[in-house]
Amino acid sequence: MKSVLTFLSLALFLLLLPMASAENAYSEDCRVEDYDSCGSLSLYYAQGTPPFPKDEARANKLEAIYLKGLRAACEQGPIGNCTQYFAHFRIWQKYSEAEKIEAAVKAKTMLEKRCAGNEPKACSKRAILWLEYLGSDYPQYLRKALSPEDIPTDPDADAAYWDEQTNRAVAASLKSLKATCDAGNDLSCIDYHETRAFYSDDTDEEAASQKAIVTYCANGNAHACSRISWLSRFPSKGAAYEEMMDHLSNGCNAGFGPSCMAYLGQLSLGEREERRTPILEKACAHDHAEACDDIATAAYRAYGKSQDAETLLRATEYFTKACDLGEIMSCHYLEHLSKS
């Protein structure tokens, strides 16, 4: 009995030290640079998802940081944030139709400006998807607001119109990306292969581009690793699949955390559950903040069911490492765990 109490006392002591330091060193506001985490946190505080208390004022403050970060990223960072910026307005009922149109026009204007300004990555697959979504999914009033041309009202003509717009964008994108890829821009090469693989009707072209992206990832390019999750059309078995997994496994074993995460994401659901923890631990050991946060979150959920002090200690240790590596979500978890 005494040994159990001693262990619990030690566990509590170890828990409080990192929590206290994280709470003292970390303010309630996350930074614009971490806008994605700000967006997730705003939802947690808005809904009161444990251990986050329901706090509307804090949720609104975090949402404002998130939108500011998205605007900045749309102007300067990954182009997908232009569509993500508008999508945020679109899915929330609290925004009026006028506000949704304003956000969409702002996003589209920034995207077109970057694409026209000799920035080929702004003309990549994500920019083309904007056209596709605009053509297939958005209300007619919004499409009218975003297009200088008259959009056909007949459903067949409307579909043909947007198909033509997409085909033009794909051709322009591939031409621009290929030129800067040949000039030595790796990010343009990745965007080129992603766009070609996504839109090509040639299965050999598609396979070659998929292989190129995987190779970039295995050789240490985090941008390429982040793109692999969309390779749902990649064969789930056979020589091509095995070659891809070998590339990712080698990159993971070489100490590249994003390759570990990409490898995990390509496993079948059953394999992923079975091998998840050791792969995440390897990625975390390579200082991949998201992997550390995933381990901590799983341990915290397990603690909610078991109330086991050792499980809580594991969650705290990994939340602490993830926070130290810059994972804002983990910092917020630590802050509230220290108060609970």
Kinemage of the C-alpha trace (Angstrom):
@kinemage 1
@onewidth
@group {chain A} dominant
@subgroup {mainchain}
@vectorlist {calphas} color= white
{ca met a 1} P 0.000 0.000 0.000
{ca lys a 2} L 2.803 2.363 0.954
{ca ser a 3} L 4.578 1.771 -2.364
{ca val a 4} L 1.360 2.592 -4.252
{ca leu a 5} L 0.975 5.861 -2.352
{ca thr a 6} L 4.615 6.700 -2.984
{ca phe a 7} L 4.171 6.116 -6.724
{ca leu a 8} L 1.038 8.273 -6.818
{ca ser a 9} L 2.787 11.064 -4.936
{ca leu a 10} L 5.732 10.918 -7.329
{ca ala a 11} L 3.400 10.862 -10.327
{ca leu a 12} L 1.526 13.899 -9.046
{ca phe a 13} L 4.796 15.735 -8.431
{ca leu a 14} L 6.013 14.992 -11.956
{ca leu a 15} L 2.673 16.020 -13.391
{ca leu a 16} L 2.551 19.366 -11.670
{ca leu a 17} L 6.047 20.471 -12.596
{ca pro a 18} L 5.585 20.556 -16.414
{ca met a 19} L 1.981 21.736 -16.107
{ca ala a 20} L 2.955 24.659 -13.925
{ca ser a 21} L 5.834 25.677 -16.195
{ca ala a 22} L 3.623 25.404 -19.280
{ca glu a 23} L 0.893 27.463 -17.630
{ca asn a 24} L 3.323 30.180 -16.540
{ca ala a 25} L 5.115 30.313 -19.879
{ca tyr a 26} L 2.035 30.111 -22.062
{ca ser a 27} L -0.641 32.781 -22.392
{ca glu a 28} L -4.279 32.017 -23.214
{ca asp a 29} L -3.885 33.370 -26.749
{ca cys a 30} L -2.208 31.257 -29.401
{ca arg a 31} L -0.154 32.867 -32.128
{ca val a 32} L -1.135 33.727 -35.694
{ca glu a 33} L 1.638 31.396 -36.899
{ca asp a 34} L -0.310 28.522 -35.344
{ca tyr a 35} L -3.661 29.491 -36.853
{ca asp a 36} L -4.763 25.894 -37.522
{ca ser a 37} L -4.509 25.054 -33.833
{ca cys a 38} L -6.273 28.313 -33.005
{ca gly a 39} L -9.190 27.222 -35.183
{ca ser a 40} L -9.485 23.840 -33.503
{ca leu a 41} L -9.183 25.385 -30.058
{ca ser a 42} L -11.893 27.923 -30.828
{ca leu a 43} L -14.277 25.008 -31.480
{ca tyr a 44} L -13.264 23.249 -28.260
{ca tyr a 45} L -13.876 26.362 -26.169
{ca ala a 46} L -17.117 27.123 -28.009
{ca gln a 47} L -18.433 23.609 -27.305
{ca gly a 48} L -16.782 23.043 -23.920
{ca thr a 49} L -14.995 19.855 -25.039
{ca pro a 50} L -13.188 18.360 -21.971
{ca pro a 51} L -10.808 19.374 -20.534
{ca phe a 52} L -11.557 22.743 -22.159
{ca pro a 53} L -14.217 24.783 -20.350
{ca lys a 54} L -17.029 26.394 -22.336
{ca asp a 55} L -15.768 29.941 -22.869
{ca glu a 56} L -17.437 31.965 -25.632
{ca ala a 57} L -15.185 35.003 -25.241
{ca arg a 58} L -12.042 32.905 -25.545
{ca ala a 59} L -13.510 30.979 -28.477
{ca asn a 60} L -14.221 34.240 -30.327
{ca lys a 61} L -10.724 35.543 -29.611
{ca leu a 62} L -9.150 32.340 -30.922
{ca glu a 63} L -11.379 32.386 -34.001
{ca ala a 64} L -10.241 35.934 -34.786
{ca ile a 65} L -6.595 34.815 -34.585
{ca tyr a 66} L -7.400 31.833 -36.797
{ca leu a 67} L -9.008 33.995 -39.502
{ca lys a 68} L -6.154 36.512 -39.355
{ca gly a 69} L -3.698 33.670 -39.825
{ca leu a 70} L -5.686 32.250 -42.737
{ca arg a 71} L -5.758 35.626 -44.472
{ca ala a 72} L -1.992 35.976 -44.071
{ca ala a 73} L -1.432 32.415 -45.308
{ca cys a 74} L -3.682 33.043 -48.302
{ca glu a 75} L -1.554 36.073 -49.170
{ca gln a 76} L 1.834 34.450 -48.569
{ca gly a 77} L 1.630 30.789 -47.532
{ca pro a 78} L 0.040 27.547 -48.774
{ca ile a 79} L -2.559 28.448 -51.387
{ca gly a 80} L -5.111 26.004 -49.989
{ca asn a 81} L -5.699 28.529 -47.223
{ca cys a 82} L -7.506 30.820 -49.664
{ca thr a 83} L -10.247 28.244 -50.098
{ca gln a 84} L -10.055 27.272 -46.428
{ca tyr a 85} L -10.564 30.921 -45.470
{ca phe a 86} L -13.838 31.085 -47.378
{ca ala a 87} L -14.909 27.604 -46.269
{ca his a 88} L -14.810 28.750 -42.647
{ca phe a 89} L -17.390 31.457 -43.384
{ca arg a 90} L -19.491 29.134 -45.480
{ca ile a 91} L -20.018 26.387 -42.893
{ca trp a 92} L -20.983 28.679 -40.012
{ca gln a 93} L -24.590 29.799 -39.856
{ca lys a 94} L -23.672 32.892 -37.859
{ca tyr a 95} L -22.310 34.613 -40.981
{ca ser a 96} L -24.679 36.415 -43.340
{ca glu a 97} L -24.765 35.740 -47.082
{ca ala a 98} L -23.139 39.147 -47.647
{ca glu a 99} L -20.252 38.216 -45.333
{ca lys a 100} L -19.840 34.877 -47.140
{ca ile a 101} L -19.672 36.623 -50.515
{ca glu a 102} L -17.183 39.176 -49.167
{ca ala a 103} L -14.950 36.400 -47.807
{ca ala a 104} L -15.160 34.410 -51.053
{ca val a 105} L -14.326 37.412 -53.227
{ca lys a 106} L -11.385 38.298 -50.983
{ca ala a 107} L -10.035 34.748 -51.120
{ca lys a 108} L -10.473 34.449 -54.885
{ca thr a 109} L -8.871 37.864 -55.501
{ca met a 110} L -5.792 36.943 -53.465
{ca leu a 111} L -5.539 33.568 -55.172
{ca glu a 112} L -5.764 35.051 -58.669
{ca lys a 113} L -3.266 37.790 -57.808
{ca arg a 114} L -0.725 35.244 -56.639
{ca cys a 115} L -1.322 32.947 -59.588
{ca ala a 116} L -0.874 35.846 -62.062
{ca gly a 117} L 2.174 37.168 -60.226
{ca asn a 118} L 4.605 34.524 -61.426
{ca glu a 119} L 3.853 32.276 -58.490
{ca pro a 120} L 3.091 28.896 -60.018
{ca lys a 121} L 2.253 27.170 -56.739
{ca ala a 122} L -0.777 29.468 -56.558
{ca cys a 123} L -2.010 27.811 -59.753
{ca ser a 124} L -1.683 24.287 -58.383
{ca lys a 125} L -4.264 21.606 -57.677
{ca arg a 126} L -5.770 23.543 -54.776
{ca ala a 127} L -6.475 26.549 -57.002
{ca ile a 128} L -8.078 24.296 -59.586
{ca leu a 129} L -10.230 22.654 -56.934
{ca trp a 130} L -11.584 26.093 -56.137
{ca leu a 131} L -13.004 26.240 -59.652
{ca glu a 132} L -14.418 22.742 -59.391
{ca tyr a 133} L -16.125 23.385 -56.068
{ca leu a 134} L -17.377 26.710 -57.333
{ca gly a 135} L -18.913 24.991 -60.329
{ca ser a 136} L -20.463 22.014 -58.608
{ca asp a 137} L -21.273 23.030 -55.081
{ca tyr a 138} L -21.757 26.729 -54.526
{ca pro a 139} L -25.083 28.586 -54.821
{ca gln a 140} L -25.772 30.382 -58.100
{ca tyr a 141} L -25.747 33.843 -56.475
{ca leu a 142} L -22.251 33.211 -55.142
{ca arg a 143} L -20.939 31.871 -58.424
{ca lys a 144} L -22.300 34.978 -60.139
{ca ala a 145} L -20.524 37.186 -57.611
{ca leu a 146} L -17.224 35.412 -58.207
{ca ser a 147} L -17.293 35.139 -61.989
{ca pro a 148} L -17.074 38.116 -64.385
{ca glu a 149} L -18.744 36.027 -67.082
{ca asp a 150} L -22.368 35.030 -67.465
{ca ile a 151} L -22.853 31.565 -65.990
{ca pro a 152} L -25.370 29.364 -67.837
{ca thr a 153} L -28.534 28.574 -65.895
{ca asp a 154} L -29.220 25.356 -67.819
{ca pro a 155} L -27.749 22.498 -65.708
{ca asp a 156} L -25.982 20.766 -68.637
{ca ala a 157} L -24.548 24.009 -70.006
{ca asp a 158} L -23.548 25.039 -66.491
{ca ala a 159} L -21.641 21.778 -65.963
{ca ala a 160} L -19.912 22.100 -69.346
{ca tyr a 161} L -18.931 25.699 -68.553
{ca trp a 162} L -17.184 24.742 -65.325
{ca asp a 163} L -15.533 21.697 -66.893
{ca glu a 164} L -14.018 24.012 -69.514
{ca gln a 165} L -12.815 26.440 -66.830
{ca thr a 166} L -11.183 23.583 -64.923
{ca asn a 167} L -9.483 22.136 -68.016
{ca arg a 168} L -8.010 25.533 -68.866
{ca ala a 169} L -6.752 25.949 -65.307
{ca val a 170} L -5.170 22.481 -65.314
{ca ala a 171} L -3.326 23.151 -68.582
{ca ala a 172} L -2.067 26.554 -67.402
{ca ser a 173} L -1.069 25.123 -64.045
{ca leu a 174} L 0.950 22.251 -65.490
{ca lys a 175} L 2.756 24.533 -67.939
{ca ser a 176} L 3.701 27.052 -65.250
{ca leu a 177} L 4.674 24.464 -62.654
{ca lys a 178} L 6.782 22.450 -65.110
{ca ala a 179} L 8.782 25.543 -66.050
{ca thr a 180} L 9.714 26.410 -62.476
{ca cys a 181} L 10.227 22.747 -61.591
{ca asp a 182} L 12.766 22.453 -64.426
{ca ala a 183} L 14.449 25.572 -63.023
{ca gly a 184} L 15.078 23.719 -59.742
{ca asn a 185} L 12.106 24.618 -57.536
{ca asp a 186} L 11.270 21.456 -55.565
{ca leu a 187} L 7.933 22.795 -54.310
{ca ser a 188} L 6.859 23.489 -57.894
{ca cys a 189} L 7.900 19.937 -58.813
{ca ile a 190} L 5.741 18.535 -56.011
{ca asp a 191} L 2.790 20.717 -57.038
{ca tyr a 192} L 3.304 19.683 -60.664
{ca his a 193} L 3.262 15.983 -59.862
{ca glu a 194} L 0.298 16.335 -57.522
{ca thr a 195} L -1.712 18.229 -60.148
{ca arg a 196} L -0.776 15.786 -62.913
{ca ala a 197} L -1.560 12.723 -60.794
{ca phe a 198} L -4.897 14.148 -59.708
{ca tyr a 199} L -6.155 15.193 -63.144
{ca ser a 200} L -4.406 12.911 -65.626
{ca asp a 201} L -6.446 10.304 -67.502
{ca asp a 202} L -3.240 8.410 -68.245
{ca thr a 203} L -2.648 5.759 -65.559
{ca asp a 204} L 1.096 5.622 -66.315
{ca glu a 205} L 1.412 9.396 -65.860
{ca glu a 206} L -0.577 9.204 -62.667
{ca ala a 207} L 1.581 6.404 -61.250
{ca ala a 208} L 4.820 8.181 -62.198
{ca ser a 209} L 3.739 11.381 -60.476
{ca gln a 210} L 2.591 9.547 -57.361
{ca lys a 211} L 5.958 7.789 -57.200
{ca ala a 212} L 7.768 11.123 -57.555
{ca ile a 213} L 5.880 12.621 -54.602
{ca val a 214} L 6.597 9.591 -52.424
{ca thr a 215} L 10.304 9.755 -53.314
{ca tyr a 216} L 10.476 13.445 -52.388
{ca cys a 217} L 8.891 12.584 -49.025
{ca ala a 218} L 11.230 9.667 -48.322
{ca asn a 219} L 14.196 11.924 -49.144
{ca gly a 220} L 13.191 14.401 -46.447
{ca asn a 221} L 10.729 16.841 -48.008
{ca ala a 222} L 7.943 17.580 -45.505
{ca his a 223} L 5.801 19.293 -48.165
{ca ala a 224} L 5.729 16.088 -50.192
{ca cys a 225} L 4.821 14.041 -47.118
{ca ser a 226} L 1.892 16.333 -46.408
{ca arg a 227} L 0.501 15.619 -49.886
{ca ile a 228} L 0.525 11.820 -49.652
{ca ser a 229} L -2.707 11.612 -47.665
{ca trp a 230} L -4.743 12.410 -50.800
{ca leu a 231} L -3.301 9.472 -52.750
{ca ser a 232} L -6.509 7.488 -52.275
{ca arg a 233} L -6.350 6.414 -55.915
{ca phe a 234} L -2.971 4.814 -55.296
{ca pro a 235} L -3.302 0.998 -55.456
{ca ser a 236} L -3.694 -0.463 -51.967
{ca lys a 237} L -1.705 -3.552 -52.882
{ca gly a 238} L 0.761 -4.796 -55.455
{ca ala a 239} L 4.305 -3.836 -56.433
{ca ala a 240} L 3.650 -0.092 -56.694
{ca tyr a 241} L 2.122 0.031 -53.228
{ca glu a 242} L 4.951 -2.011 -51.714
{ca glu a 243} L 7.536 0.263 -53.340
{ca met a 244} L 5.805 3.331 -51.919
{ca met a 245} L 5.711 1.843 -48.427
{ca asp a 246} L 9.390 0.888 -48.656
{ca his a 247} L 10.276 4.485 -49.524
{ca leu a 248} L 8.273 5.847 -46.603
{ca ser a 249} L 9.587 3.233 -44.182
{ca asn a 250} L 13.183 4.027 -45.151
{ca gly a 251} L 12.543 7.735 -44.638
{ca cys a 252} L 11.000 7.035 -41.232
{ca asn a 253} L 13.896 4.793 -40.174
{ca ala a 254} L 16.335 7.484 -41.322
{ca gly a 255} L 14.850 9.819 -38.712
{ca phe a 256} L 12.368 11.826 -40.787
{ca gly a 257} L 9.161 12.163 -38.752
{ca pro a 258} L 6.835 13.215 -41.611
{ca ser a 259} L 7.737 10.007 -43.473
{ca cys a 260} L 6.645 8.032 -40.402
{ca met a 261} L 3.311 9.857 -40.376
{ca ala a 262} L 2.815 9.368 -44.123
{ca tyr a 263} L 3.616 5.659 -43.751
{ca leu a 264} L 1.075 5.346 -40.948
{ca gly a 265} L -1.579 7.113 -43.002
{ca gln a 266} L -1.210 4.671 -45.904
{ca leu a 267} L -1.733 1.528 -43.798
{ca ser a 268} L -5.071 -0.249 -43.860
{ca leu a 269} L -7.411 0.583 -40.985
{ca gly a 270} L -6.643 -2.655 -39.134
{ca glu a 271} L -2.875 -2.328 -39.574
{ca arg a 272} L -3.008 1.320 -38.584
{ca glu a 273} L -4.636 0.537 -35.256
{ca glu a 274} L -2.228 -2.317 -34.589
{ca arg a 275} L 0.956 -0.414 -35.465
{ca arg a 276} L -0.102 3.123 -34.592
{ca thr a 277} L 1.653 3.502 -31.231
{ca pro a 278} L 5.170 2.288 -32.168
{ca ile a 279} L 5.176 4.369 -35.369
{ca leu a 280} L 3.976 7.475 -33.533
{ca glu a 281} L 6.589 6.917 -30.834
{ca lys a 282} L 9.295 6.712 -33.492
{ca ala a 283} L 8.055 9.928 -35.142
{ca cys a 284} L 7.848 11.663 -31.771
{ca ala a 285} L 11.389 10.521 -30.971
{ca his a 286} L 12.356 12.317 -34.202
{ca asp a 287} L 10.753 15.489 -32.761
{ca his a 288} L 7.540 15.383 -34.780
{ca ala a 289} L 5.202 17.490 -32.628
{ca glu a 290} L 1.947 16.156 -34.105
{ca ala a 291} L 2.989 12.559 -33.363
{ca cys a 292} L 3.753 13.456 -29.733
{ca asp a 293} L 0.372 15.177 -29.462
{ca asp a 294} L -1.401 12.124 -30.951
{ca ile a 295} L 0.206 9.839 -28.343
{ca ala a 296} L -0.704 12.233 -25.540
{ca thr a 297} L -4.304 12.609 -26.726
{ca ala a 298} L -4.770 8.825 -26.913
{ca ala a 299} L -3.335 8.433 -23.397
{ca tyr a 300} L -5.583 11.187 -22.068
{ca arg a 301} L -8.667 9.508 -23.532
{ca ala a 302} L -7.563 6.185 -22.041
{ca tyr a 303} L -7.139 7.908 -18.678
{ca gly a 304} L -10.724 9.165 -18.916
{ca lys a 305} L -11.862 5.538 -18.862
{ca ser a 306} L -9.289 3.992 -16.505
{ca gln a 307} L -8.424 6.888 -14.156
{ca asp a 308} L -4.971 5.297 -14.001
{ca ala a 309} L -2.269 7.655 -12.685
{ca glu a 310} L 0.452 6.116 -14.855
{ca thr a 311} L -1.656 6.691 -17.981
{ca leu a 312} L -2.162 10.323 -17.013
{ca leu a 313} L 1.571 10.654 -16.458
{ca arg a 314} L 2.205 9.341 -19.990
{ca ala a 315} L -0.287 11.847 -21.411
{ca thr a 316} L 1.380 14.681 -19.534
{ca glu a 317} L 4.874 13.724 -20.620
{ca tyr a 318} L 3.912 13.619 -24.301
{ca phe a 319} L 1.769 16.770 -24.120
{ca thr a 320} L 4.786 18.499 -22.571
{ca lys a 321} L 7.141 17.386 -25.336
{ca ala a 322} L 4.634 18.342 -28.028
{ca cys a 323} L 4.157 21.752 -26.400
{ca asp a 324} L 7.933 22.256 -26.226
{ca leu a 325} L 8.088 21.417 -29.945
{ca gly a 326} L 5.510 24.129 -30.677
{ca glu a 327} L 2.216 22.192 -30.744
{ca ile a 328} L -0.163 24.829 -29.374
{ca met a 329} L -2.993 22.350 -28.815
{ca ser a 330} L -0.824 20.393 -26.385
{ca cys a 331} L 0.031 23.568 -24.490
{ca his a 332} L -3.666 24.249 -23.953
{ca tyr a 333} L -4.250 20.687 -22.779
{ca leu a 334} L -1.467 21.099 -20.218
{ca glu a 335} L -2.918 24.361 -19.013
{ca his a 336} L -6.322 22.855 -18.279
{ca leu a 337} L -5.060 19.550 -16.946
{ca ser a 338} L -3.120 21.515 -14.347
{ca lys a 339} L -6.365 23.121 -13.177
{ca ser a 340} L -8.530 19.981 -13.172
